[in-house]
Amino acid sequence: MEVEVIGTKNICHAAIASGVKKVLYASTSGIYGHSAMEQAVTETIVVDPKTSHAMAKRFNEIYLASFYEEKGLMSVSLRFFQRIRIKTRQSDGYPAFHRTGKGK
C-alpha cells in the first residue's frame, strides 16, 4: 500500500510542478469487492474493497479528488476488470463480462 500511495502523491506533485493539467490513474475493479462478481456494475454499486491493494487504489481515487479541490489537478480513474476471452468458463471471473465475451 505504501508504494501505491506514495507513488500517487509523487505523481500529483510532479504534475503540478510541471504544469500538467490531468492525470490518468489505473485503478481496479477490486474496489467493488465481491459485488462486481454478483451483479452488473452500475453507478450505484457499493464500493467495498476487501484487499489491501483494492483499499490503496480506492484511497488514491479519493486522494486525486481532493487534490483537484486543493490544487486544480484533474484526473480520470479507470477501474480495470479482468480481460475478456471468447472461450471462458463461468468460474474464471465476472459473469457479466462472460456473457459479453460469448456474444450474448
VOGU-3710 file (C-alpha; in Angstrom, 3 decimals, decimal comma):
1> mevevigtkn> 0,000/0,000/0,000  2,780/2,396/0,884  4,368/2,295/-2,581  0,979/2,811/-4,259  0,045/5,786/-2,088  3,451/7,498/-2,065  3,811/6,957/-5,806  0,461/8,629/-6,487  1,361/11,527/-4,201  4,677/11,983/-6,030
11> ichaaiasgv> 2,963/11,883/-9,433  0,482/14,557/-8,345  3,175/16,899/-7,030  5,328/16,360/-10,130  2,329/17,048/-12,369  1,602/20,357/-10,633  5,289/21,353/-10,728  5,442/20,544/-14,464  2,206/22,276/-15,422  0,390/19,047/-16,284
21> kkvlyastsg> -3,378/19,565/-16,244  -4,699/15,987/-15,969  -3,576/12,621/-14,606  -4,848/9,245/-15,816  -4,965/6,772/-12,916  -5,131/2,993/-13,322  -7,397/1,739/-10,554  -9,012/-1,692/-10,203  -12,428/-3,310/-10,198  -11,309/-4,797/-6,880
31> iyghsameqa> -12,637/-1,683/-5,147  -16,142/-3,147/-5,587  -15,239/-6,207/-3,540  -17,372/-9,236/-4,312  -20,288/-7,130/-5,576  -18,839/-6,927/-9,097  -18,916/-10,707/-9,352  -22,514/-10,970/-8,159  -24,190/-8,199/-10,157  -23,665/-5,824/-13,037
41> vtetivvdpk> -21,598/-2,777/-12,171  -23,638/0,439/-12,235  -23,088/3,958/-10,939  -24,863/2,987/-7,706  -22,924/-0,185/-6,851  -21,375/-0,074/-3,389  -17,615/0,413/-3,218  -16,376/-2,217/-0,766  -12,675/-3,065/-1,193  -11,630/-6,310/0,512
51> tshamakrfn> -7,865/-6,403/-0,093  -5,060/-4,016/0,801  -4,402/-3,486/-2,916  -8,044/-2,507/-3,562  -8,056/-0,274/-0,468  -4,929/1,539/-1,652  -6,468/2,042/-5,097  -9,666/3,468/-3,579  -7,652/5,703/-1,254  -5,803/7,090/-4,271
61> eiylasfyee> -9,056/7,779/-6,108  -10,193/9,825/-3,110  -6,775/11,480/-2,866  -6,952/12,503/-6,533  -10,409/14,016/-5,968  -9,130/16,026/-3,016  -6,046/17,065/-4,960  -8,365/18,507/-7,606  -10,212/20,508/-4,942  -6,972/21,797/-3,426
71> kglmsvslrf> -4,696/22,252/-6,447  -6,910/22,015/-9,549  -5,226/18,888/-10,942  -7,851/16,984/-12,931  -7,792/13,203/-13,010  -9,567/10,241/-14,537  -9,557/6,899/-12,759  -10,074/3,787/-14,880  -11,237/0,728/-12,971  -9,935/-2,219/-14,943
81> fqririktrq> -11,688/-5,572/-14,895  -10,410/-8,997/-15,830  -9,653/-9,250/-19,508  -12,303/-10,798/-21,697  -11,666/-14,033/-23,550  -14,019/-15,546/-26,077  -13,803/-19,079/-24,669  -14,099/-18,636/-20,932  -15,549/-20,788/-18,204  -18,147/-19,162/-15,931
91> sdgypafhrt> -15,861/-19,740/-12,925  -12,982/-17,713/-14,430  -14,165/-14,255/-13,447  -17,006/-11,828/-13,836  -20,221/-13,349/-15,236  -21,429/-10,113/-16,877  -18,307/-9,998/-18,994  -18,522/-13,671/-19,858  -21,916/-13,075/-21,443  -20,446/-10,232/-23,478
101> gkgk> -17,423/-12,321/-24,465  -19,677/-15,097/-25,745  -21,525/-12,684/-27,997  -24,760/-12,576/-25,988
//
